[in-house]
Amino acid sequence: TGIHPRRLGIPGEDKFDRKGVTSCTVCDGPLFKGKTTATIGSGNAALESALMMGGIAKEVFLLSKYANTPELQNGFPKGDRILIDKVQELKNVTIIHEANTLEITGKMSAEGLRYKIKQGEEKILAVQGVMVHIGMIPNSSFATMLNKNPLGEIIADKFQHTDMPGIFVAGDVTDIPHKQIAIAAGQGVVAALE
C-alpha cells in the first residue's frame, strides 16, 4: 500500500496541486526552469529538493520551521550534514528559518507563498512553484489489527512477519527507515519465501 505525502493543510494547497504545488521535485522540478520556487521542509527530502532546484530555478527559497542554531543543525535537525552544507553554499538559495507557511496564493496557478516568521510579521514570496517536503504517511489505516509504531508504520521482523501469524508486510508501509524501491522489492521476496 506504500506511503503518501504529508500535506500542509493550508489554503491554496489543494487548489494549486499540480498547478505549481508538488510533493515530487524530481518529477516536477524541471517545469520551473528559470523561475522562482519555494521548498517547504526541514529534512533530507527538502534539502535534496533545494539542491536540485538550485541547479534549475533562477531563485529558490527554502523554508524550515526550525531555528538556525547548532543544536538544530542550522534549522535541519534530521538532515544530513553534507546536504545542509551543500545547500548553504548555493548562491541562489535563501534559507528562511522558523517559518510557518500560511497560504499558497494565485489565480490560475501558484503565484505566491504567505508565511510568518516566529514572533514576526507575515510576508509573501512571489513564487511560481512550491515543493512540499514535510514527510510521508504510511497507507496503513486499514490494518487495524496489526502492530504499528507511532508513525503508523506496520512493524515487521527481519523475515517480514507481522504480529499476526500468516500476515506479512513489505515496502514503504513497514517500519524500515529507508524507503527505496530496491528495499521494498527485497522485502517482498523475503515475504514471499516466508
N, C-alpha and C positions, 0 to 999 in steps of 0.2 A: 504493500500500500504506500510505502515511501513517506515523504515529508512534503510540506508546503511552506511557502514563505510567510513569516510573521508580518502582519500589517501594522501600520502606524495607527490606523483608526481615526484619521483626521479628515476634515472637509477637503474635497478635491482629489483625494487619493483614488477612490473608485471611479469618479467622473473622468479622470485623465489616465486611467490604467490603459496602457498600450497607446496612449496619445501623449507621450512624454514621460510617463511614470512606468518604471520597470523594476523588477527584482532580479533581473538577469543581465548584468553588464556585458558579459561575454556574448550573449545573444543580440542585445540591442545597442550596445555602446557605439559600434561603427555608424549608426544612424545619426549620431550627434557630432560628426567630424566638423571641426572648426567652430563649434558652438560653445555655449556656456552651460555647464552642468553642475549638479549638486549630488553628492553621495551622502546618505544618512546612515550612520552606524559607527560602532566602536570596536569591531573585531576584525579578524583577518579578511573576511569577505569584503568588508567596507574598504579596508586598506588596499586590497587587490583591485577593487573597483576604481579607487582613486588613482592607483598606479597605471592601470590600463587607460583610463580616461585622460590622464596626464599626457599620454602619447597620441591622443586622438582629438580631444577638445581644445578649444582656444584657452578656456579658463575653467578651473574646477574648484568647487567649494566642498570641503569635507566637514560635515557636522557631527561632532561627538558630544554625547550627553555628559561626558566626564571632564573633570578639571585637568588642566595642564600641570600636573605635579609628578615628581619622580615616583611616588608611591603608586600612581595610576598609570605608569609608563607613558607619560605625556598625553594622557587622555584616551589611551587604548589598553586598558588593563589585561585583556585577554589576547592582545595582538602579539605577533612575533616581532622581536626587536628589529630584525633585519628589514621587515616590511615597513615598520614605523620610520626607521632611518631613511629608507629609500623615498618614502612619501615626503618627509621633511626636506629632502634635497631638491624636490621638483619646484621649479620657479613659477609654474602656472597653477600650483595647487595651494589654496589658502585653507588652513585648518581653523575651524570655529569651535571653541571649547564651551562646555556647559550650555549647549544649545538644545532648546526644546522646540521641536518643529510643530507648528500650529495649523498650517493650512497650505495647500498647493493651489495656486490661483491661475486663471487663464480664461480664455473664451472657448476656442475650439480644441486647444491643446494646452499643455502646461506652459506657463509663461513666467511664473514667479513662485517663490517659496517664502512664506511668512514664518518667522521664528522669533523666539525670545531667549536672550541670554539670561542665566540665573541672576535674579535681582537686577535686571536691566530692562531696557525698553525693547519694544517689538521692532523688528527690522524686516525688510523684504529684499530678497535677492532676485534679480532678473535672470532667470534660467530657462533653457528650452528643454532640458532633460533632468529628471530626478531619479536616481538609483537608490532604492531602499534595500539596505542590507542589515537588518536588525535581528537576524536569526531565523531558524526554521522550526516548524511544529510538526511532530510526527502524526501521521494519519492513523491513530490507534484508538480513537474514541469508541469504535465498535467492539474492541476487545475488552469487554468489561470484566471478564473472569480471569484475565492474565495479570501477573505481577508486573508493575511498571515502576520506573523511577520517577522522581518529582517532575521531570521534564515531559513525562508521558511516553517515554521510550519503553518498549517492551524488553524486559530483562531476559537474557539468554545466556546459557553457559557456552563453553568453547565448542560444543557439539550442536549448538543452535536449539537445544531443548528449552522450552519454557517451563514454568512451574506446573503445567498441566500435562500429564502423560499423553503422548501421541500428538501434541501440538508443537510445531517447530516454527521458527521465525528467522528471517534473513533480510538483510538490506538496511536501508536508512531508518526504518521504523524501530530498529533494535538499539540497544544501549551502547553499541560500539562507538567510540569517539570520532572515528574517521568515516566520513560519508563519501565514498567513492564507488563508481560502477564496478571496478575490478574486485573490490572487497565484497560488495553485495553479491556478485556472481559466485565468488568463492564460498561465501556463506550459504548460498543456495545449493551448491554442490554438496557441502557438508550436510545440510539439512536433508537433502535427497538420499544421501548414503545412509544417514541415520534411520 
